[in-house]
Amino acid sequence: MTFPTIAQLGELSLIEEIKKMSSQKSRGVPVGIGDDAAVIQTRGKHLLVTTDMMVEGVHFDLHFITAYQLGFKLISVNVSDIYAMGGTPHYALLNIALLSRTPSAFFRMFLRGVKDALALYRAVLVGGDLSSAKGGICLSATLIGSALKYLLRSGARVGDRIYVTGHLGDSICGLHLLKKLKKTISLNLKDTTADIQSLRRKFSRMHPGSFRAGLSWKTAEPLLRRHLLPEARNSGKISRNATSMIDISDGLLIDLTRLCNESRTGARIYEEKIPVSKEMRETAGCFGMNPLKLAMTGGEDYELLFTAPKKKRIKAVYIGDIMDSERVIISASGQERVFSARGYEHFR
């Protein structure tokens, strides 16, 4: 008998297989596998638990990111899942696997990034594990938060409006820029004015090819920052009116598909309403890339994608509507086309 490979199955199919193991609802666990975080019932509150890992060669390349940025980003991506459930982060567990030859300075700078991120989100480190690695660095964090009322991906209803909390595509555009530069850019959360001026001077001396014509540090910095030091969007006031929510980690289209699948609905989105920053539009032009495609399929934006009833006043960017079953994109000229789950998917 021939079995399909992991690549042939793909990430989404693998997740479905894992979900079958916990298809039976456990007492005290109203939400298990399949959302941004699990929900554990306690007296008066719901505990939210989520985890994410970052693997060298898959999630990051040390030619383009510093140890500090890795630490900061690892915490941010986990906090984003807690926020996507309408929760508040409290505690973190950290798992680190390093190569024996890894410089001790890397370890210390990584911890500094973790520390700054935890301080930003008002969470504390309570434990973890440390191991040697053979093939590459592997990092993982688990975040524990809480919510009085949690949000799921499955709450969208026909007629709800679809919103995002900010610009899309900045992070993937920042990654393309880093690959062109072929260097790390040492942005930190607590950079001083002098630090930024120094980085600007270094950037002006870089000549990574013909695309560089006229691209200023003012244009590049926000894109680099969105990729290297993403800050999770607090759902705060949004969660009061939202019916469903997910964070955009793998791309607008694939994460909207996940939300629709869980809600058993369709969606109609409008290209002209998808928020694209002027910095991303300009830089994408330098690369000869389509900014709208980057915005719809680029991952790691960590903006919140959510739905809310039409009658509610929402301070976010409206991009479309929840439909019965059709899943379409409307172009600026009014043309309609079906969309699929396009974005980042492991093993593909």
C-alpha positions, 0 to 999 in steps of 0.5 A: 500500500502506498501512503500519501506524503505529508506534502501531498496531504498539506497542513490543513488536512493534517490539522483536520486529522488532529482535530478528530482526536479531540472531537469529543467535547471534554468537560471544562473545555468548551473549545479545543483544537481548531480556533486561535486558542483553546478555551478552558472553563474556570470559575467566572472566567475562561482560560485561553491557551495557545502555542506557536513555534518558529523553526530555522529554515522554515519560519526564519533565516538568520541572514535576515533577522536578529536574535532580539527580533526573534524573541520579540516576534515569538511572543507577539505571534502568540499574543495575537492568538489570545487577542483574536479570541477576545482575551488578555495575555497573562503568562508565557512558557518558553521552549528553546532548542539551540545548536551547541555552536550558537553564540551565547550573545544570541541567547541573551539577545533573544531573551531581551526580545522576549522580555521587551515583548512580555513587558509590552503586553503585560505578561510574565514568563513562568517556565519552559524548557531548554534543549540542544538542537542538531539541524537548526534552532527551534523556538516555541512559546505557549501563552495563557490568557483569559476572557470573560467572553471569548470569540470564535471563528465560527460565529459569523452570520449571513449579512454580517460585515467583514472588517480588518484592523489595518494595512495588509501586505506590509510584512511580506513586502518587508520580507522581500525587501530584506531578501533584496538587501541580504542583511539584517536590519537591527531594529529594536522596540526601544530604539532611540532617535540616534539608533534610527538615524544610524540605521537610516545612514546604513540603509542609504549605503546599501545597493541591493540592485536596480529596484533600489532607485528612490526607495528611502528609509522613510518608506522602508522602515515601517515595512521592515518593522512590520515584519521584524517586530510585529505588534499584536492588535488588541481586540479590546473594544472590537470584541464587544460587537464582533461575531467572529474573529481570526488573526491574519497570520497566513494571509487574508484569503486563507484566513478568511477561508478558515473563518468561513469554513468554521462559520459555514458561510461564504464571503464577498470582499471588495478589492478597492476596500482592502487597505494597502499602505502607500509604503507597501504600494511604492515598494511593491512597485520597485519589485514589480509586484502586485500590491493587492496580491501581496495584501491578499496572500501575504502572511504575518500581518497579525491584523485582526479579521473579524465580522460584526452586524451591519448595524454596529458602528465599528472603528476598523476597515470594512472590506466585504460581507458574509454571504450564504455560500459564495466566496468571491472577490469584486474587482474595482471594475465590478468583475466577480471571481471566486477566491480560494484558500491562498496564502502560506500553508506548511508542507506546500 
